[in-house]
Amino acid sequence: MDVLAYCLTKPGAWQDEPWEGDIVAKVGDKVFAFIGDGESVGLKCGRNREEADELVRIYPDDVSSSHYIGRFGWNRVYLGGKVPDDEIRELIDLSYEAIVAKLPKAERPTA
């Protein structure tokens, strides 16, 4: 699955490299997917750690709390594991929607 290509289909999404070698997908000035090396994707998977841990419980070998921002509901989802591609696309959609909802209304993309 080409995660970056899917992310860039979202309205207003764009690719950035805020740190050398770390590719991210943004909407407005906010990251909604940390692509990194292509082995995993970092996504907002809940409003808080408790909600995001539901996915960790379902896929303990393929989903983990993201370093530094995990307490805010971000998970690292490994690609090519037990998490099906259609579920990864759904998680990208949810992460995107969560970040768009935090943007000021004037900065939210229109579909």
Summary of the structure (lengths in Angstrom):
residues: 111
radius of gyration: 13.1
end to end distance: 23.5
largest distance: 40.0
contacts: 333
relative contact order: 0.21
helix: 35%
strand: 28%
